[in-house]
Amino acid sequence: MVFFQLTIDCHDPALLAKFWAQALGYLPVPPAEPETTWWAHYRRRLGDDAEFDDRLFDPEGVRPPLWFQEVPEEKAGKNRLHLDLYASGRDDTLPFVRRLELVDAKVDELVALGAGVQERFRGDDPGDEYYFVVMQDPEGNEFCVA
């Protein structure tokens, strides 16, 4: 099995860690249970009392950790990799109107945290209804909310 983390280059790791912790429901400490590979790894390397100012972890130990790595250069161009946040939990059984409400509520929450809306996309054809919003985090990294 391959374990991985997502590394995000940035100027202000603390700012982005705070934003993404709220956006994803992540925490700055690896979960103690279940005994995840990440928790075991950091406990061996740094001890039980280690602090992770620039890393975020899924509290359930299921999704990949995020590391915010400070770099000197500015962001240049469009991201080649981005996160898609599914406000509806990818529940296609929800009525389209409800999915719209959930996406818009998440977008409003993220804007209040410092994100920006870049563009909205919507298709209303029966059987092919979709809605997603392209956003930027506080340092301009693109991501989508659907």
Contacts in CASP RR format, 6 or more apart in sequence:
PFRMAT RR
TARGET T0000
AUTHOR 0000-0000-0000
METHOD contacts of the structure
MODEL  1
MVFFQLTIDCHDPALLAKFWAQALGYLPVPPAEPETTWWAHYRRRLGDDA
EFDDRLFDPEGVRPPLWFQEVPEEKAGKNRLHLDLYASGRDDTLPFVRRL
ELVDAKVDELVALGAGVQERFRGDDPGDEYYFVVMQDPEGNEFCVA
3 37 0 8 1.000
3 38 0 8 1.000
3 64 0 8 1.000
4 64 0 8 1.000
5 38 0 8 1.000
5 55 0 8 1.000
5 64 0 8 1.000
5 65 0 8 1.000
5 66 0 8 1.000
5 67 0 8 1.000
6 64 0 8 1.000
6 65 0 8 1.000
6 66 0 8 1.000
6 67 0 8 1.000
6 83 0 8 1.000
7 66 0 8 1.000
7 67 0 8 1.000
7 68 0 8 1.000
7 69 0 8 1.000
8 16 0 8 1.000
8 20 0 8 1.000
8 66 0 8 1.000
8 67 0 8 1.000
8 68 0 8 1.000
8 69 0 8 1.000
8 141 0 8 1.000
9 69 0 8 1.000
9 71 0 8 1.000
9 73 0 8 1.000
9 75 0 8 1.000
10 16 0 8 1.000
10 68 0 8 1.000
10 69 0 8 1.000
10 70 0 8 1.000
10 71 0 8 1.000
10 139 0 8 1.000
10 141 0 8 1.000
11 70 0 8 1.000
11 71 0 8 1.000
11 74 0 8 1.000
11 139 0 8 1.000
12 70 0 8 1.000
12 138 0 8 1.000
12 139 0 8 1.000
13 53 0 8 1.000
13 54 0 8 1.000
13 68 0 8 1.000
13 69 0 8 1.000
13 70 0 8 1.000
14 53 0 8 1.000
14 54 0 8 1.000
14 68 0 8 1.000
15 138 0 8 1.000
15 139 0 8 1.000
16 68 0 8 1.000
16 137 0 8 1.000
16 138 0 8 1.000
16 139 0 8 1.000
16 141 0 8 1.000
17 28 0 8 1.000
17 53 0 8 1.000
17 54 0 8 1.000
17 55 0 8 1.000
17 56 0 8 1.000
17 66 0 8 1.000
17 68 0 8 1.000
19 113 0 8 1.000
19 114 0 8 1.000
19 115 0 8 1.000
19 137 0 8 1.000
19 138 0 8 1.000
20 26 0 8 1.000
20 56 0 8 1.000
20 66 0 8 1.000
20 68 0 8 1.000
20 137 0 8 1.000
21 27 0 8 1.000
21 28 0 8 1.000
21 56 0 8 1.000
22 109 0 8 1.000
22 113 0 8 1.000
23 85 0 8 1.000
23 109 0 8 1.000
23 110 0 8 1.000
23 113 0 8 1.000
23 115 0 8 1.000
23 137 0 8 1.000
24 56 0 8 1.000
24 58 0 8 1.000
24 63 0 8 1.000
24 66 0 8 1.000
24 85 0 8 1.000
25 59 0 8 1.000
26 56 0 8 1.000
26 57 0 8 1.000
26 58 0 8 1.000
26 59 0 8 1.000
26 66 0 8 1.000
27 56 0 8 1.000
27 57 0 8 1.000
27 59 0 8 1.000
28 51 0 8 1.000
28 52 0 8 1.000
28 53 0 8 1.000
28 55 0 8 1.000
28 56 0 8 1.000
28 57 0 8 1.000
29 51 0 8 1.000
29 52 0 8 1.000
29 57 0 8 1.000
30 36 0 8 1.000
30 38 0 8 1.000
30 39 0 8 1.000
30 42 0 8 1.000
30 43 0 8 1.000
30 52 0 8 1.000
30 57 0 8 1.000
30 61 0 8 1.000
30 65 0 8 1.000
31 39 0 8 1.000
31 57 0 8 1.000
31 58 0 8 1.000
31 59 0 8 1.000
31 60 0 8 1.000
31 61 0 8 1.000
32 39 0 8 1.000
34 61 0 8 1.000
36 61 0 8 1.000
38 57 0 8 1.000
38 61 0 8 1.000
38 65 0 8 1.000
39 61 0 8 1.000
42 50 0 8 1.000
42 52 0 8 1.000
43 50 0 8 1.000
54 67 0 8 1.000
54 68 0 8 1.000
54 69 0 8 1.000
54 70 0 8 1.000
55 65 0 8 1.000
55 66 0 8 1.000
55 67 0 8 1.000
55 68 0 8 1.000
56 65 0 8 1.000
56 66 0 8 1.000
56 68 0 8 1.000
57 65 0 8 1.000
58 64 0 8 1.000
58 65 0 8 1.000
75 139 0 8 1.000
75 140 0 8 1.000
75 141 0 8 1.000
78 142 0 8 1.000
79 141 0 8 1.000
79 142 0 8 1.000
82 141 0 8 1.000
82 142 0 8 1.000
82 143 0 8 1.000
82 144 0 8 1.000
83 143 0 8 1.000
83 144 0 8 1.000
84 132 0 8 1.000
84 143 0 8 1.000
84 144 0 8 1.000
84 145 0 8 1.000
84 146 0 8 1.000
85 106 0 8 1.000
85 143 0 8 1.000
85 144 0 8 1.000
85 145 0 8 1.000
85 146 0 8 1.000
86 146 0 8 1.000
87 99 0 8 1.000
87 102 0 8 1.000
87 103 0 8 1.000
87 105 0 8 1.000
87 106 0 8 1.000
87 145 0 8 1.000
87 146 0 8 1.000
88 94 0 8 1.000
88 98 0 8 1.000
88 99 0 8 1.000
88 102 0 8 1.000
88 103 0 8 1.000
88 146 0 8 1.000
91 99 0 8 1.000
94 102 0 8 1.000
96 124 0 8 1.000
96 129 0 8 1.000
96 131 0 8 1.000
99 131 0 8 1.000
100 131 0 8 1.000
103 131 0 8 1.000
103 132 0 8 1.000
103 133 0 8 1.000
103 145 0 8 1.000
103 146 0 8 1.000
106 145 0 8 1.000
107 117 0 8 1.000
107 133 0 8 1.000
107 135 0 8 1.000
107 145 0 8 1.000
110 116 0 8 1.000
110 135 0 8 1.000
110 145 0 8 1.000
111 117 0 8 1.000
113 138 0 8 1.000
114 137 0 8 1.000
114 138 0 8 1.000
115 135 0 8 1.000
115 136 0 8 1.000
115 137 0 8 1.000
115 138 0 8 1.000
116 135 0 8 1.000
116 136 0 8 1.000
117 133 0 8 1.000
117 134 0 8 1.000
117 135 0 8 1.000
118 133 0 8 1.000
118 134 0 8 1.000
118 135 0 8 1.000
118 136 0 8 1.000
118 142 0 8 1.000
119 133 0 8 1.000
119 134 0 8 1.000
120 131 0 8 1.000
120 132 0 8 1.000
120 133 0 8 1.000
120 134 0 8 1.000
121 130 0 8 1.000
121 131 0 8 1.000
121 132 0 8 1.000
121 133 0 8 1.000
121 134 0 8 1.000
122 130 0 8 1.000
122 131 0 8 1.000
123 129 0 8 1.000
123 130 0 8 1.000
123 131 0 8 1.000
130 146 0 8 1.000
131 146 0 8 1.000
132 144 0 8 1.000
132 145 0 8 1.000
132 146 0 8 1.000
133 144 0 8 1.000
133 145 0 8 1.000
133 146 0 8 1.000
134 142 0 8 1.000
134 143 0 8 1.000
134 144 0 8 1.000
135 142 0 8 1.000
135 143 0 8 1.000
135 144 0 8 1.000
135 145 0 8 1.000
136 142 0 8 1.000
136 143 0 8 1.000
137 143 0 8 1.000
END
